[in-house]
């Protein structure tokens, strides 16, 4: 068990080290050849490409792109949902009677286990979403941006 944990930790640290020292990349411009002629330069697509090149921003990716905004909204919704589930799990735990073993007549060990499961699942989901948001933000700011 401990060997698996150490191996998993080593793999995760290796991936983080790989991404930290990765150089910034740039995408291929699909409109470069098409917008070289005089008639095509006045088209709305070529004008939009020129405006994006002048401003230096990518509307899809990058720190202010659509992907980052979607990731932010998804993380916010997941955080609110996770908080609601944690509060609900706490309520279920308090109304279960307080004893997991069921020592009193009014105790409900299955409700206490259910509450613990709800809280654990909510926290696990929030951690996973936080790491996903962190990865998307890191890629948008350090690699693409």
N, C-alpha and C positions, 0 to 999 in steps of 0.2 A: 504494500500500500504506500509506504513512504517513498519507495523507488519511483512509482508512477507519479507521485506529486513532484518529486525533484525533476523528473524527465519533462513533465508538463511545464514546470516553471522555467526550465532551461529553454524549451521551445518558444515559449511566450517571450522571454527576454531576448532571444535571438531575433524574433520577428520585429520587436520594437527597435532593436539596434539597427536592423536592416532598413526600416522606414525612417528612422531619425537621420541617417547619413545618406539617404537616397537623394539624388539631384532632382531639381525641378524639371518637369517635362513640358513639352509643348505639343499641341495637336497640329495635324496637317490641315492647311487651309484649302478647302475644296473649291473655293471661288477664285483662287489666285489666277489660274490660267483663263478662266471664263471672263474675268473682269479686266483683262488687259486690253481688249479691243475698245475702240472709241464709242461704238453704239451701246455696248453692254455696260459701260461705266455709268450710264445714266439710269440704269434699272434700279428699282427699289432694293433688291437683294444686294447688289454691289455697293450701293450707298450705305446700307446698314452695316455691311462688312467693313467698309472704310471708317464709319463712325466707331465701331467696336475696336478697330485697330488703333484709332486715335485716342480713345479713352483708356484702352488697355484692359478692359473688363470683359469677362465672358458671362453672358446672361444665363447659361445653364449651370456651369461649374464655377468654382472659385468661391471666395469668402462671401460674396453678396449674391451668389447664384441661386437658381431655383432649387437645386439639390440641397443646398444648405438650409434654405428656408423650410423645405419639406421635412428635413431631419429635425429642425428646431421645433416645428409644430408637432411632429410625432413624439419627440421626447417630452414635450410639455403635456400632451394628452396622456402619455404613459405615466408621467409623474403624478398627475392629478388622479388618474385611475388607481395607481398603486397606493397613493395616500388614502383614498376612499376605502380600498380593500384592507389596508392596515387598520384603519379606524373600525371598520366592520368586524374584522377578526378580533380586535380588542374587545368590542362589545360582546361578541359571541363567547370569548374567553371569560369575561366578567360574569356573564349570565349563566355560565356552565356550572358554577358552584365553587370554583377555585381549586378543586382537588382533582388532579389527573387520575389518581388511583380510585376515586369514587368511594371515599371512606364514609361520607354522610349519605343520608337517604335522598337528599335533593341533588347530590352531585351527579353530573353526567360526564363520564370519562370520554364518551365518543364525541361530545360537543367540544370538550377541551382539546382533544386531538385534532378535531376539525378546525378549531380556531388557530391552533399552532400551525397547521398545514396551510391555512389561508395566509397567515402572516409571513411564513417562510416563502411561500410561492410568490407573494407580492414583492417581497424584498429581492428575491432571485430575479424576477422579471425586471425590476427597476435597475438592478445592477447590469443585467444584459443590455437593456436599452441605453444605459449610460455609457457602456463600453462601445456600443454601436454608434452612438452620437459622437463619442470621442474619436473613433476611427474616421467617420465621415468628415468631421471638422478638421482633423489632422491632415487628411488627404487634400481637402479643399484649400487649406491655408499653406501647408508646407510643400506639397508636391505639385498641385495644379496652380495655385495662386502665386 
